[in-house]
């Protein structure tokens, strides 16, 4: 009798396994096993969206980022950097807030993203035809070309939040995954905030084109370790090179910690191009 029951249990197990099929949609995102020693470490791409709340075309760039993040879940990281006096300076009425930051202004001054028009941005700070500014309609094209490449570095972020002092403590572990890299590599750590409801010009809305309930996402708030970061390594690195950095940051009283994220990226100081990016909520 026991033998019959065992055979029946085995038959049911095989039947369930045969019927366990995952339906679409399919994409190229691999699911890493829980063991970090065997984890599949994928390349992630940073898109920096240079924008402004009085820029009527800028909502289209935000929509493009959202679409890309849906198509490539977990692989596209974004920062919204509000720049220029024309599009981002506060004014009277509903545009009375200033999302500009010294960090965003310095980046725009260095990389000349807003020199021609907004919306514009950078994809991993690639240099394309002599400039880093890339039109938002081409962000997906360049992002996909990078996502198909193997990861050269990997970042792990662990955050602890002190609700009393409004302080986030960050531990960042940076691993290099290649034996062919040499040069000076830096780590940059920024803080962004999502879900900020405030006015935005939008040319798809009838004149005067004001969306007073616009939801601003991935708004750059500040840097945690300086605009251009700190040096991780100078010279050859290899697949055993690991660097750990610890930081603390007090959140401003008007930032909602439940909507804040820490974003980190590693870049080559000579070329300015980004090797890898990562993000994690202040409060998981």
N, C-alpha and C positions, 0 to 999 in steps of 0.2 A: 504493500500500500504506500509506504514511504517513497519507494522508487517511482511509483506512478505520479505522486504529487511533485516530486523533484523534476521529473520530465515535463510535467505540465508547466511548472514555474519557469523552466528554461525556455519552453516554447513561447510563453507570454513575453519574456524579456526580449527574445529575438524579434518578436512581432512588433513590440513598441519601438525598438531601435530601428527597424526597417521603416516604420511610419513616421519617425521623427525627422521631418524635413523642414528646412527654413525657407520661407517664401520671401520674394523680393519686397522692396527694391534692393538691388545689389549695388555696392560701391566698393572702392578700393581701400577702405579702411580696415586694417587688421586689428583683431582683438588680442591684446597681450595677455598671456597667462599671468596669474598672480605672483609667481616667483620672479622677483626682479632680476635674478641672475640670468634668467632665460627670456627676459622681456623683449618683445619686438619693439625696437625704438625707432619710431617713424619721424621723418622730417615734418616740421610744422612751419608755417609761413606767417610772417607779420605784415599786415597791411596798415599803413599809417594814412588815415583819411584827414587831409587838411581841409577845414571846413569853417563855417561861421553861421550863427543863427539868423543873420540877415542876408544870407546867400540863397536866392530862390531856387537854384538848381541843385543845391547840396543834398536835399533829401533823396535824390536819385542815387547818389553815391552810397548813402546809408542803406538804401534798398539793395544795391548791388552787393554790399558786404553781407547782408542778411541772407541773400540768395546763395552766395558762395559758401557760407557757413552751413547752410542746410544741405548743400550738395556734397560738402566735404566735412562732415561732422568731426569736431575735435582737431581739425588740421589747420583751420584759418583763425588767426588771432588778430584782433583789430584794436587800434587806438584812434580816437578822434581828437585832433589837435586844432583847436579854434584859433585862427590867426587873422591878421590884418585889421586895420582900423576901419576899413570900409565895410567889412562883413561881420566882424566879431566884437567891435567896441560897443559898450552899452550905450543905450539911448533913452529917450523918454518913453513913457507908456509901458507897453508889455515887453519891450526889449531892454529892460533895465538891469540885466545881469551880465556879468563879465566872465565868460568861460576861458578867456585867454590865460596862459601861464608863461612864466619866464622860460620854462623848458620848451614849450611849443614854439615860442618866439625865436629861441636860439636855434632850434632845428630848422625852422623856416629860413632864418637868416643864412645858415650854413648851406642848406640844400636847395634853396631858391625854388621851393615848390609852388608858392603862390605868385611868383613873378609874372606869370601870364594870366592865369584865371583859376577860379575855383568852380566846382570841386576838382581837386587833383590829389595825388598821393604818391606813396612809394610802396613798392613790394619788395620786402627784404632789403630795401635801400640799394637795389640793383642799379648799376649804371647802364642806361640804354641810350644808344646814339648820342653819347656825350652828356646826358643829363639823367637825373634820378626821378624827375617828375614823370609820372605815368597817368594818362587819362583813365578815369574810373571805368570806362567801358572796356579797357584792356587788362584790368586787374586779374580777372579770371584766367586769361591766356598766360600771363607770366607766373601766376601762382601755380597753375597746373604743371608748367614746365619744371618748377622747382620741386613740387610734391612727388614727381616721378624719380627724383634722385635719392640716393641713400642718405641717411642722416649722418652728419659729421660730428655732431655733439648732441648732448641731451641734458636737460635741466629738470631737476626735481625741486618743487617748492613746498615747504611746510610752514603753515601760518598758525599762530596762536594769538587770540584777541583778548585783551584785558578791557572788559566793558566799563569798569570804573574809571580808568585813566584814558580810555579811548585810544589805546596803544596796540598796534599790531607788531608782533615779533616774527620775523621771517628767517627761515633757514633755507639757503639755496645751495644745492649740490650740482656742480657742473662737471659732466663727464665728457671727455673727448673720445670719439669712436674711430678715429682714423690714425694711421701710422705715417701719413704723408704730409701732415700740416706743419707749417713753421711760420713764425711771425709773432706779432703782438696781438693778443685777443683780449677783449674787454667784455665785462658783464654790466649790463644796464638793468636797473630795476625801477619801474614806474608804478604808479597807483592810478587806476581809472575808476569811474563810477558809472553804473548803468541806471536806466529807468528814471532819468531826471525829466520831469514834466515841466516844460517851459516853452515859450513862444518860438516859432520858426517860420521864416518866409518860405513859401512853397509856390512855385509858378503854376502848379496844377490846380491851385485854389483860385477862384475868381478874385479880382482886384478888391481890396488891397493885398490879397495873397497872404494873409496872416493865419497861421495855425497856432492858436493860443494853447492848445493841449498836446503839442508835439512831444513825443517821448525821445529824448536824447540818449543814445547808447554810447558805451565805451569812451566817455569823456575823460580826457587826460586831466588829472587833478594836480599831480606833483611827481617829482622824482624822489626815490628813496635813497639812492646812492650817487646823485649828481646827474646832470644832463647827459653827459657822455660816459658815465659809469667809471668802473675801476679796472685796473689791469688784472687779468687772471694769470696770464702766462706770456713770457717774452722769450722766443726761441722755439725749438722743436717741441712738439707735443706728440703723444702717441695714444694708443687705445687703452692705456692704463692710467692716463693722466686724469686726476680728479681734484676738484677744488671746492671748498666749502666756505660760504660767506654767511654772516649773521647780521641782521639789521633790525632796527626798531623805528617805528614812525607813529607819531601822534596824529590822529585824524582830526580834521577841522570839525567844529561843532555843527556845521551845516551839511556835512557829508553823511549819508546814510550807510553805515557800515555793512548792512546786509546786502547792499548793492555794489559794494566796492570789491575790486580785484587787484591782485598783485600780478603784474606782467613783467617778465624778465626775458632778455635776449642776449646772445653772445654774438659779437661781430669782430671782423678783422679790422684792426685800427688803420691799416694802410689803405685798404680798398673801401672801407666803411660798409661792406656787404655783410649781411646777417647770416650766420650759420644755422642758428636754431632759436626758437622762441617757445615760451611756455606761459601759462596763466593759471591762477588759482584764486578762488574767492577768499576774502578775508575771513569770512565765517562760512564754513562748509555746511 
